[in-house]
């Protein structure tokens, strides 16, 4: 009989540091989001993102962009598929939305090229479709999708 194996996983969500760029890009590459500097994602400042590390290695990343005193946009959210079962995307989404709300943001928009992700955002985080789609202008995200689905959540309570 094979011995039982136990897995100890240390997960941390934090702001990234410059030395983590190679790990961040490796995670973004798993979702074809690594073309930073392209027309789809001109920049991805580390000051505007969070990372989830598993046992010290970046395994997920999620960014945002402040648009005004009350509006923001979530940007790239990607997790290493080998670690998808840990809920890293949910952790990062929760962290960045909590941060945005804490600094006074009242409306958050986002785009996704995956209808499954759109449903997840609606079900878990209260996003609603805006009815708009945005045509892709470069190879980014899912190759079979040619447009981004726009969603938004309002916190004007």
N, C-alpha and C positions, 0 to 999 in steps of 0.2 A: 504494500500500500504506500502510495506517495505521501511524503510529509506535507502538512498544511503549510501554506505560505501566507504570511501576513505582509501587508503593504503599509508602510508609514509614509504619509504624504504631507509635506509641509507646504501649505499654500499661503501666499502673501500677495495682497493687492497694494500697490504703491505707485508713486511717481517714478518714471524711469530716469536713469542716468545715461550720460553720453556713451559710456562703455557698453551699454546694452543694445546699441544700434544694430550690430550684426544679428543678434537674437531676435530683435523686433522685426527686422526685414525678413528673416527666415520664416517667422510666423505669418507675416503679411503675404509672403510668396505662396503659402498654402491656399490662399483665397484669391490669388492673382491681384493683390492689392499693393504690391511692392514697387510699382512704377511711380515712386515719389518724384515730383518734378514734371510729371506729364500734365496734359490739359485736364485730366480728370482729378488729379490731386497735386496741385502746384507745390504745396508744402505740407509738412506734418510735424509741427513743432513739438518737441518732447514736453514743453511746458503745458501743452494742451492735451495730455493723454495720461492714461493709467496703464500699468501692466500687471498681469497676474503671473507670478513665478511659482513654479512647482519644484520643490527641493533646490531652489536657488537659480533655476533657469527660466527665462521668459517663455511662457507657453501660450499667452493670449495678450492682446493689446486692444485698446479702445480709445478713440480720440474724440475731440469736440472742437468747435470754433465758436467764439463769442461774436455775435453779429451786432448787438446793441446792449444797452443797459438791461433790457428785459427779454431779449431773444438770443437763442443759441441754436447750433446745429450739431448733432452728433455726426462724427465722421467714421472712419474705418473701425470696424469691430471684427476681429478675427481670432480664432483659437486653433492651435495645433490639433488636427483631427485625432491624433493619438490620445489626446487628453480631453476630448469632448465630453466624456462621461462625468467629468468633475464639476460641470456647471460654471466654468470659468467665464463664459460669455455673459451669463446672467449676473455673476458677481461684478464684472466690469460695467455692464449696463446700469446696474443698481448704483454702483459707486459714482459713475459720472453723472447720472441724473440727480442723485443726492447732492453732489457738489454743485451742480448748476442751480438747483433749487435754493441751496444755502446762500449762494451769492446774489440771489434776487432775480434769477431768470424766471420768466412766467410762461414762455412759449418755447418749445423745442421742436425743431423739424429734423427730419432725417430722410435719407433715400436708401432703398435696397433694390437689388435686382433679383431677389429671390422671394416669390410669393409665400413660401414657408416662413421666412424671417418676418415678412410683413404681418402674417397672422400671429406670430410669437410676440411681436411688439404690441399688437393690439390686445391680445389676451393677457399678457403679463404686465404691461406698462401703461396701458390706456391710450396708446397712439391711435389716431384715426386717419384713414386715407384722406388726402387733400383733393383727390380727383385729378391731380396733375401727374404727368410722367415727364421725365427729362431724358432726351436722347443721349446715348453715350457718344462721346467724341473720341475715345481711344480704347485700346485693349485694356480692360480693367474689370475685375470681378468675373462673373460667370460668362463664359464665351458664347453660350447660346442665348443670352439676353442682350437686346439692343437698346434697352431703356431702363431708367431707374424709376421705381415707384416711390412717390413722395407721401410721407405721413407726418403728422404733427400731434403734439399733446399740449394742451393748455392747462395751466395751473392758476387760473384766475378765480380762486375760491375765496 
